[in-house]
Amino acid sequence: TFRNGIMRLQVDSPYARHGTGARRIDGTPTALTLHQGELYVGGGEGLWRRDRAGEFHAIQDVPHYVRSLVSLEERLYVTGIDFRRVEPGDRTALLGSIYHGLVAVSTAPGFVVHGSNQGLLLDRVTDGTWTPAGRVEKTGGPMTALHEYPAGVVWAAHHTTGLWRVDFRGGVRPDATVKNYRSAEGV
């Protein structure tokens, strides 16, 4: 109430909540991917799978914030507070600690790049087994957002050192060509 009466404010929103009750997506979506014909949506409140009938199902054991989702070798991986693999029955298995972002390199099957507190790290994935393949030289600090564009080129964002471009078109190696875009380059 106000001194001169009661005020009402109505705001119409273009956003919709999908599903009802436990079958809705809560929070802000931050990551999307298709995996085995189904849409997975990760966000500030966890991870959901949209089945072929259009219903959303919460994936259990995912601690709130999801940064990235990667479908690789018939498996779905989730990064956020920790690193997990989605298992049958809408459950997850804990694989490791902090991964700030994750992207598969499309020009080199089986290779992934992930952000860590030490910069960009490389891994080789074979039959679900992850083997470290080195740290990308000239990178450091937590790289939080990763994206591949064009094929073989990975872009990474760092909150204080700007935007990073790593060119893996000549192969996924720790000494790949790296360029850092900062305020002088308009970032």
C-alpha positions as CSV (number, residue, x, y, z in Angstrom):
1,T,0.0,0.0,0.0
2,F,1.0,3.6,-0.6
3,R,0.0,6.8,1.1
4,N,-2.5,7.6,-1.6
5,G,-4.0,4.1,-2.0
6,I,-3.2,0.6,-3.3
7,M,-1.2,0.0,-6.4
8,R,-1.3,-3.1,-8.6
9,L,1.3,-4.0,-11.2
10,Q,0.9,-6.8,-13.7
11,V,3.7,-7.9,-16.0
12,D,2.9,-10.3,-18.8
13,S,5.9,-12.5,-19.6
14,P,6.8,-14.4,-22.9
15,Y,8.3,-17.2,-20.8
16,A,6.5,-20.4,-20.1
17,R,7.1,-23.2,-17.6
18,H,7.0,-26.5,-19.3
19,G,5.2,-29.4,-17.6
20,T,3.5,-29.5,-14.2
21,G,4.7,-30.2,-10.7
22,A,8.0,-32.2,-10.6
23,R,8.1,-32.3,-14.5
24,R,9.0,-28.7,-15.1
25,I,12.3,-27.0,-15.7
26,D,13.2,-24.8,-12.7
27,G,15.7,-22.0,-12.8
28,T,17.5,-20.4,-15.8
29,P,18.6,-22.7,-18.6
30,T,22.3,-22.4,-19.3
31,A,23.1,-25.4,-21.5
32,L,21.3,-27.5,-24.2
33,T,22.2,-30.5,-26.2
34,L,20.7,-33.4,-28.1
35,H,21.7,-36.8,-26.9
36,Q,20.4,-40.1,-28.4
37,G,17.4,-38.2,-29.8
38,E,16.3,-36.5,-26.6
39,L,16.8,-32.9,-25.5
40,Y,18.8,-32.2,-22.3
41,V,18.4,-28.9,-20.6
42,G,20.8,-27.8,-17.8
43,G,20.6,-24.7,-15.7
44,G,20.8,-23.0,-12.4
45,E,18.6,-25.6,-10.7
46,G,19.8,-28.9,-12.2
47,L,19.4,-31.0,-15.4
48,W,16.3,-32.2,-17.2
49,R,15.7,-34.7,-20.1
50,R,12.8,-34.1,-22.5
51,D,11.5,-37.5,-23.7
52,R,10.0,-38.2,-27.1
53,A,6.5,-37.5,-25.7
54,G,7.5,-34.0,-24.8
55,E,7.7,-34.5,-21.0
56,F,10.6,-33.2,-18.9
57,H,12.2,-35.4,-16.3
58,A,14.7,-34.3,-13.7
59,I,18.0,-36.0,-13.7
60,Q,18.9,-37.0,-10.1
61,D,22.2,-36.2,-8.3
62,V,23.0,-33.1,-10.3
63,P,24.1,-30.3,-8.0
64,H,22.4,-27.2,-9.1
65,Y,24.4,-25.2,-11.6
66,V,25.1,-26.8,-15.0
67,R,27.7,-25.1,-17.2
68,S,27.9,-27.4,-20.2
69,L,26.6,-30.6,-21.7
70,V,28.6,-32.8,-24.1
71,S,27.3,-35.9,-25.9
72,L,30.4,-38.1,-26.7
73,E,30.7,-41.8,-27.5
74,E,27.0,-42.6,-26.7
75,R,27.5,-40.9,-23.3
76,L,26.3,-37.6,-21.9
77,Y,28.7,-35.5,-19.7
78,V,27.7,-32.7,-17.4
79,T,30.0,-29.9,-16.0
80,G,29.2,-27.5,-13.3
81,I,30.2,-27.7,-9.7
82,D,31.7,-31.0,-10.6
83,F,32.0,-33.4,-13.5
84,R,29.4,-36.1,-14.1
85,R,28.2,-38.7,-16.6
86,V,24.4,-39.3,-17.0
87,E,23.5,-42.9,-16.4
88,P,20.4,-45.0,-17.3
89,G,17.4,-44.3,-15.0
90,D,18.0,-40.5,-15.0
91,R,20.9,-40.7,-12.5
92,T,24.5,-39.5,-12.7
93,A,27.9,-40.8,-11.7
94,L,30.5,-38.5,-10.3
95,L,33.7,-38.5,-12.3
96,G,35.7,-35.6,-10.9
97,S,36.0,-32.2,-9.4
98,I,35.6,-28.8,-11.0
99,Y,35.4,-28.5,-14.8
100,H,34.5,-25.0,-15.8
101,G,33.4,-25.9,-19.4
102,L,33.7,-28.7,-21.8
103,V,33.7,-29.1,-25.6
104,A,34.4,-31.9,-28.0
105,V,36.8,-31.1,-30.9
106,S,34.8,-32.2,-34.0
107,T,37.9,-32.5,-36.2
108,A,39.6,-34.9,-33.8
109,P,37.2,-37.6,-32.6
110,G,37.8,-38.6,-29.0
111,F,39.4,-35.3,-28.0
112,V,37.9,-32.8,-25.6
113,V,39.0,-29.5,-24.2
114,H,37.9,-28.4,-20.8
115,G,38.4,-25.4,-18.6
116,S,40.2,-25.7,-15.3
117,N,41.8,-23.4,-12.7
118,Q,45.1,-24.0,-14.6
119,G,43.7,-23.0,-18.0
120,L,42.6,-25.2,-20.9
121,L,43.2,-28.9,-20.5
122,L,43.1,-31.7,-23.1
123,D,41.7,-35.2,-22.6
124,R,41.5,-38.2,-24.9
125,V,38.3,-40.2,-24.4
126,T,38.2,-43.9,-25.4
127,D,35.3,-46.2,-24.5
128,G,34.4,-43.9,-21.6
129,T,37.9,-43.7,-20.2
130,W,39.4,-40.2,-19.9
131,T,43.2,-39.8,-20.3
132,P,44.9,-36.4,-19.7
133,A,46.6,-35.2,-22.9
134,G,48.2,-32.0,-21.5
135,R,47.5,-28.3,-20.8
136,V,47.2,-25.9,-23.7
137,E,50.3,-23.7,-23.4
138,K,49.9,-20.0,-22.9
139,T,46.5,-20.4,-21.2
140,G,45.8,-20.0,-17.5
141,G,43.1,-19.4,-15.0
142,P,39.5,-20.6,-15.1
143,M,38.1,-20.6,-18.6
144,T,34.4,-20.8,-18.0
145,A,32.7,-20.7,-21.4
146,L,33.9,-22.9,-24.3
147,H,32.6,-23.2,-27.8
148,E,33.9,-24.7,-31.1
149,Y,33.6,-22.5,-34.2
150,P,34.5,-23.1,-36.9
151,A,35.3,-26.8,-36.7
152,G,38.7,-27.3,-35.0
153,V,38.8,-23.9,-33.4
154,V,37.9,-23.6,-29.7
155,W,36.9,-20.3,-28.1
156,A,37.2,-19.8,-24.4
157,A,36.2,-16.9,-22.1
158,H,38.0,-15.8,-18.9
159,H,36.4,-13.2,-16.6
160,T,39.6,-11.0,-16.5
161,T,41.8,-12.0,-19.4
162,G,39.2,-11.8,-22.1
163,L,38.5,-14.2,-25.0
164,W,40.9,-16.9,-26.1
165,R,41.0,-18.6,-29.5
166,V,42.9,-22.0,-29.8
167,D,43.3,-23.5,-33.3
168,F,43.4,-27.3,-33.3
169,R,42.9,-27.7,-37.0
170,G,46.6,-28.8,-37.2
171,G,45.9,-31.4,-34.5
172,V,45.0,-31.4,-30.8
173,R,48.2,-30.6,-29.1
174,P,49.4,-28.5,-26.0
175,D,51.4,-26.3,-28.4
176,A,48.4,-25.4,-30.6
177,T,48.2,-21.8,-31.9
178,V,46.7,-19.5,-29.2
179,K,45.4,-15.9,-29.5
180,N,44.2,-13.8,-26.6
181,Y,41.7,-11.0,-27.4
182,R,41.6,-8.3,-24.7
183,S,40.5,-4.7,-24.5
184,A,43.0,-3.6,-27.1
185,E,41.2,-5.9,-29.6
186,G,37.8,-4.6,-28.5
187,V,36.9,-7.3,-26.0
